[in-house]
Amino acid sequence: MNNFSYTKATDLQHAVSLLSENNDHKAVAGGTNIIDLMKYFVTEADTLVDINRISGLSDINDTENGGIMLGALMTNADTAYHPVVENRYPLLSKAILAGASAQIRNMATNGGNLMQRTRCYYFYDPAVPCNKREPGSGCSATKGYNRIHAILGHNDNCIAVFPSDMCVGLAALDAKVHISGPQGERVLPFADFHRLPGDTPHLDNNLQAGELITGLELPEEGFSEYYSYLKLRDRNSYAFALVSVAAGFDIEGGLIKEAKIALGGVAHKPWRSAEAENYLKGKTPSEEHFAEAAEIMLDGAQGFEHNHFKIALAKRAIVRNSIMAMNPGSQRPGAKPSL
């Protein structure tokens, strides 16, 4: 790890001022990702700006439109177990609890979860080329061992995937990201926060220099009756998803009134398909219809030497998870999903 300075921000304005001074000034809260990156010499920071003392960012508050605001400095654990989240947004609670370990969830913050970086092996190895780490050097994963890598939204510049479980739930809920920076405050739809690689694979999101996430706004509709989160991975503990699915449905008169489906582990960002969701509207919640939506959602998917299996796996996961969402009790250990 390289030497760095450490300072504590006293309030939001102070934090923004410190971060704006230099691009090598980086914010730290739980530190569950950035410290690892610094230890592996993947990221350098002249100064770490501790933002934990900023008041007002560790609470849940009601919003004027009937939703809630999750403070960016709330821990993942406090968020997942908060009664409001468990009761009104159980899909988000399930997604958070599927991620990392209990110890990490006790430290990791909501804002930091959005900022975490890919777990691509080549990104973590400074000895090999990686466009995300060193733009223009090449992508070692395209011709390397790419079992965990992207099948959607990628290009020759980068085939890494975004690792968060929480963000897959937030994507399905149509959350909004509240941001504060040198130019004031702004709000981004969650779908616009993270980026696909394009020509700038080293940029993971659309935060500007000096900006900080202050909160995550959830809408009034939380899909508390028909929901499910499914994470498929190589082992049940402390592993990142090969494929994950967050699904929420509004059912009225036996027909799907609203459908939200997000995929994780398959792209540079949580993956949504408006076409697939619109297809399901007005239809009965059946395996046949879910399978057709899965085909639409995976249209254009392209695998590589070691990860072609993820295309079929993602389709089956969408069907299985959508069926589970019709009966959330089926997610209990030992239960079998059924329509």
C-alpha positions as MATLAB code, in Angstrom:
seq = 'MNNFSYTKATDLQHAVSLLSENNDHKAVAGGTNIIDLMKYFVTEADTLVDINRISGLSDINDTENGGIMLGALMTNADTAYHPVVENRYPLLSKAILAGASAQIRNMATNGGNLMQRTRCYYFYDPAVPCNKREPGSGCSATKGYNRIHAILGHNDNCIAVFPSDMCVGLAALDAKVHISGPQGERVLPFADFHRLPGDTPHLDNNLQAGELITGLELPEEGFSEYYSYLKLRDRNSYAFALVSVAAGFDIEGGLIKEAKIALGGVAHKPWRSAEAENYLKGKTPSEEHFAEAAEIMLDGAQGFEHNHFKIALAKRAIVRNSIMAMNPGSQRPGAKPSL';
ca = [
       0.000    0.000    0.000;
       1.269    3.469   -0.871;
       1.546    6.190    1.736;
      -1.456    8.488    2.061;
      -2.815   11.252    4.241;
      -6.017   10.947    6.242;
      -8.469   13.656    7.201;
     -12.015   13.826    8.570;
     -14.705   15.899    6.901;
     -16.756   17.851    9.423;
     -19.815   18.293    7.218;
     -21.027   17.761    3.666;
     -19.691   21.059    2.329;
     -16.295   20.353    3.873;
     -16.205   16.874    2.302;
     -17.059   18.216   -1.148;
     -14.390   20.912   -0.780;
     -11.727   18.370    0.175;
     -12.634   15.971   -2.630;
     -12.666   18.786   -5.177;
      -9.105   19.833   -4.370;
      -7.535   16.842   -6.113;
      -8.734   13.798   -8.072;
      -6.472   11.682   -5.852;
      -8.487   12.691   -2.774;
     -10.947    9.841   -2.211;
     -13.841    9.408    0.183;
     -13.891    6.558    2.687;
     -16.736    5.428    4.949;
     -16.841    1.680    5.645;
     -13.697    1.154    3.589;
     -14.642   -2.400    2.633;
     -13.588   -1.998   -1.020;
     -11.271    0.973   -1.387;
      -8.833   -0.291    1.262;
      -8.541   -3.630   -0.541;
      -7.901   -1.819   -3.810;
      -5.171    0.239   -2.192;
      -3.570   -2.855   -0.666;
      -3.417   -4.470   -4.108;
      -1.980   -1.260   -5.637;
      -5.003   -1.042   -7.936;
      -6.043    2.352   -6.551;
      -3.894    5.110   -5.113;
      -5.031    7.986   -2.926;
      -3.013   10.982   -1.824;
      -5.629   11.628    0.850;
      -8.485    9.584    2.255;
     -11.376   11.799    3.323;
     -13.354   10.177    6.145;
     -17.007   11.165    5.661;
     -18.508    9.257    8.612;
     -18.999   12.401   10.724;
     -21.357   14.054    8.212;
     -24.697   14.388    9.977;
     -28.052   13.530    8.436;
     -26.798   10.768    6.115;
     -27.340    7.803    8.441;
     -31.134    7.809    8.676;
     -34.261    6.718    6.835;
     -36.726    9.509    6.140;
     -40.096    9.753    4.404;
     -40.282   11.609    1.096;
     -43.043   13.874   -0.180;
     -44.089   11.366   -2.858;
     -44.792    8.584   -0.353;
     -41.459    6.818   -0.666;
     -38.432    6.829    1.606;
     -34.877    8.177    1.526;
     -32.063    5.866    2.608;
     -29.075    7.770    3.974;
     -25.842    7.094    2.106;
     -23.965    6.435    5.355;
     -26.415    3.850    6.685;
     -24.748    0.463    6.812;
     -26.024   -2.309    4.598;
     -26.962   -4.302    7.711;
     -28.944   -1.477    9.304;
     -30.753   -0.935    6.013;
     -31.619   -4.585    5.409;
     -32.965   -5.106    8.935;
     -34.803   -1.789    9.266;
     -38.531   -2.511    9.815;
     -39.584   -0.059    7.090;
     -37.346   -1.758    4.527;
     -38.308   -5.261    5.634;
     -42.026   -4.472    5.461;
     -42.294   -2.117    2.478;
     -39.247   -3.074    0.388;
     -38.494   -6.720    1.228;
     -36.935   -7.227   -2.218;
     -34.176   -4.787   -1.272;
     -33.692   -6.411    2.116;
     -33.319   -9.843    0.482;
     -30.841   -8.499   -2.063;
     -28.647   -6.878    0.594;
     -28.608   -9.991    2.773;
     -27.523  -12.089   -0.206;
     -24.341  -10.030   -0.518;
     -20.947  -10.294    1.144;
     -20.782  -11.481    4.765;
     -22.413  -10.286    7.977;
     -19.153   -8.641    9.058;
     -18.847   -6.680    5.808;
     -22.526   -5.681    5.801;
     -21.985   -4.246    9.291;
     -19.306   -1.921    7.891;
     -20.289   -1.281    4.265;
     -22.442    1.779    3.587;
     -25.260    2.290    1.088;
     -23.354    4.926   -0.851;
     -20.203    2.834   -0.874;
     -22.120   -0.151   -2.227;
     -22.865    1.800   -5.402;
     -19.210    2.829   -5.700;
     -17.615   -0.608   -5.389;
     -15.539   -1.809   -8.312;
     -15.485   -5.027  -10.306;
     -13.966   -8.201   -8.903;
     -12.474   -9.187  -12.279;
      -9.269  -11.121  -11.600;
      -7.370   -9.133  -14.217;
      -8.456   -5.803  -12.748;
      -6.922   -6.875   -9.429;
      -3.625   -7.946  -11.025;
      -1.413   -4.944  -11.902;
       0.947   -7.280  -13.798;
      -1.511   -7.780  -16.688;
      -3.255   -5.355  -19.082;
      -6.648   -3.998  -18.014;
      -8.481   -1.119  -19.672;
     -10.452   -0.483  -16.502;
      -7.265   -0.023  -14.491;
      -5.082    1.451  -17.260;
      -7.083    2.767  -20.240;
      -5.675    1.721  -23.593;
      -3.684   -1.233  -22.273;
      -6.175   -3.896  -23.428;
      -8.611   -6.355  -21.838;
      -6.968   -9.578  -20.664;
     -10.305  -11.222  -19.904;
     -11.525  -11.441  -23.504;
      -8.922  -14.102  -24.322;
      -8.320  -15.270  -20.776;
     -10.302  -17.161  -18.167;
     -13.655  -15.396  -18.342;
     -16.108  -17.665  -16.520;
     -17.493  -14.886  -14.280;
     -17.586  -12.197  -16.950;
     -20.255  -10.289  -18.866;
     -22.700  -11.627  -21.440;
     -24.601   -8.356  -21.989;
     -23.601   -4.747  -22.639;
     -19.891   -5.478  -23.087;
     -17.435   -4.679  -25.871;
     -13.802   -5.408  -26.707;
     -12.679   -2.761  -24.222;
     -14.048   -4.522  -21.145;
     -16.126   -7.584  -20.235;
     -16.063   -7.107  -16.448;
     -19.271   -7.307  -14.394;
     -20.551   -5.135  -11.566;
     -20.611   -7.203   -8.345;
     -23.290   -5.606   -6.135;
     -26.415   -7.463   -4.984;
     -27.966   -4.410   -3.346;
     -27.788   -2.482   -6.614;
     -29.739   -5.180   -8.464;
     -32.559   -4.698   -5.969;
     -32.325   -0.914   -6.261;
     -32.480   -1.179  -10.061;
     -35.659   -3.262   -9.916;
     -37.215   -0.717   -7.555;
     -36.441    2.247   -9.837;
     -34.505    4.009   -7.106;
     -33.014    7.474   -7.502;
     -29.525    8.558   -6.453;
     -29.192   11.887   -4.638;
     -25.830   13.574   -5.162;
     -24.107   16.649   -3.757;
     -21.078   18.317   -5.311;
     -19.329   21.583   -6.176;
     -22.194   22.588   -8.486;
     -24.880   21.847   -5.891;
     -27.319   18.982   -5.604;
     -28.742   16.748   -8.321;
     -30.735   13.526   -8.685;
     -30.013   10.657  -11.078;
     -32.375    7.800  -11.953;
     -30.671    4.633  -10.803;
     -30.516    3.335  -14.375;
     -28.334    6.338  -15.292;
     -25.870    6.075  -12.419;
     -23.661    3.190  -13.589;
     -22.112    3.061  -17.050;
     -21.516    0.453  -19.729;
     -17.864    0.269  -20.836;
     -18.156    2.047  -24.198;
     -14.925    3.894  -24.930;
     -14.335    4.705  -21.239;
     -14.265    1.371  -19.382;
     -12.273    2.956  -16.542;
     -15.335    5.036  -15.587;
     -17.791    2.961  -13.573;
     -20.415    5.614  -12.955;
     -21.525    9.144  -13.755;
     -20.370   10.893  -10.598;
     -18.424   14.059  -11.360;
     -15.257   15.252   -9.621;
     -15.891   16.222   -6.014;
     -19.381   14.711   -5.867;
     -20.737   12.501   -3.096;
     -23.792   10.270   -2.894;
     -26.023   11.548   -0.092;
     -29.072    9.305   -0.327;
     -31.058    6.682   -2.210;
     -34.708    7.489   -2.855;
     -37.175    4.619   -3.109;
     -40.638    5.097   -4.672;
     -43.900    4.441   -2.875;
     -44.394    1.081   -4.627;
     -42.103   -1.484   -3.025;
     -43.611   -4.757   -4.349;
     -44.114   -6.040   -0.823;
     -46.542   -8.794   -1.872;
     -44.967  -10.351   -4.963;
     -41.178  -10.266   -4.952;
     -38.093  -12.451   -4.974;
     -34.308  -12.220   -5.121;
     -32.333  -15.165   -6.448;
     -28.542  -15.371   -6.412;
     -26.765  -18.205   -8.198;
     -23.130  -18.632   -7.258;
     -20.407  -21.229   -6.857;
     -20.835  -21.467   -3.089;
     -23.493  -20.295   -0.646;
     -21.288  -18.047    1.449;
     -19.257  -14.952    0.575;
     -19.314  -15.400   -3.182;
     -20.280  -13.056   -5.980;
     -23.132  -13.925   -8.309;
     -22.693  -15.778  -11.557;
     -26.256  -14.637  -12.205;
     -28.705  -12.906   -9.890;
     -32.291  -11.792  -10.440;
     -34.446   -9.254   -8.599;
     -38.137   -9.372   -9.490;
     -41.146   -7.424   -8.259;
     -44.707   -7.711   -9.554;
     -48.025   -5.975   -9.055;
     -50.843   -8.467   -9.659;
     -54.439   -7.339  -10.142;
     -57.331   -9.604  -11.081;
     -54.969  -12.475  -11.767;
     -53.010  -10.455  -14.341;
     -49.624   -8.735  -14.154;
     -50.222   -5.008  -13.831;
     -46.566   -4.083  -13.330;
     -43.337   -6.074  -13.713;
     -39.805   -5.113  -12.721;
     -36.905   -7.493  -13.372;
     -33.193   -6.748  -12.954;
     -30.236   -9.028  -13.600;
     -26.902   -9.002  -11.799;
     -23.625  -10.707  -12.615;
     -24.162  -10.361  -16.366;
     -23.070   -6.827  -17.288;
     -21.150   -3.690  -16.326;
     -24.282   -2.539  -14.451;
     -27.585   -4.050  -13.243;
     -29.445   -5.073  -16.405;
     -33.057   -4.146  -17.154;
     -35.188   -4.664  -20.264;
     -38.214   -2.409  -20.731;
     -39.310   -4.611  -23.615;
     -39.378   -7.734  -21.453;
     -41.225   -5.983  -18.643;
     -43.790   -4.477  -21.002;
     -44.361   -7.889  -22.573;
     -45.496   -9.252  -19.202;
     -48.037   -6.503  -18.528;
     -51.615   -7.748  -18.838;
     -50.567  -11.394  -18.950;
     -51.094  -14.185  -16.465;
     -48.092  -15.002  -14.273;
     -47.189  -18.295  -15.953;
     -43.980  -20.197  -16.621;
     -44.606  -19.802  -20.352;
     -44.864  -16.030  -20.160;
     -41.866  -15.726  -17.845;
     -39.824  -17.859  -20.255;
     -40.735  -15.569  -23.149;
     -39.759  -12.517  -21.091;
     -36.431  -14.204  -20.342;
     -35.801  -14.727  -24.053;
     -36.488  -11.049  -24.681;
     -34.242   -9.993  -21.811;
     -31.294  -12.085  -23.035;
     -31.682  -11.056  -26.657;
     -28.267  -10.135  -27.986;
     -26.363  -11.862  -25.165;
     -22.881  -12.985  -26.171;
     -20.699  -15.304  -24.159;
     -16.995  -16.044  -24.317;
     -14.965  -19.235  -24.135;
     -15.705  -20.010  -20.506;
     -19.041  -18.307  -19.782;
     -21.499  -19.311  -22.517;
     -23.390  -21.249  -19.838;
     -24.460  -17.977  -18.217;
     -26.896  -17.211  -21.044;
     -29.019  -20.313  -20.429;
     -28.488  -19.961  -16.680;
     -29.828  -16.397  -16.723;
     -32.935  -17.431  -18.659;
     -33.715  -20.236  -16.230;
     -33.019  -17.955  -13.274;
     -35.522  -15.380  -14.533;
     -38.232  -18.024  -14.850;
     -37.493  -19.602  -11.498;
     -37.278  -16.306   -9.658;
     -40.467  -14.935  -11.220;
     -42.322  -18.056  -10.119;
     -40.869  -17.663   -6.636;
     -42.076  -14.056   -6.570;
     -45.675  -15.251   -6.835;
     -45.205  -16.936   -3.467;
     -42.433  -15.258   -1.461;
     -42.832  -17.917    1.215;
     -41.283  -20.332   -1.260;
     -37.936  -18.666   -0.585;
     -37.704  -20.237    2.842;
     -35.180  -23.091    3.132;
     -36.620  -26.371    1.929;
     -39.654  -24.837    0.224;
     -40.396  -25.535   -3.449;
     -41.496  -22.708   -5.770;
     -44.833  -23.167   -7.523;
     -47.433  -21.044   -9.271;
];
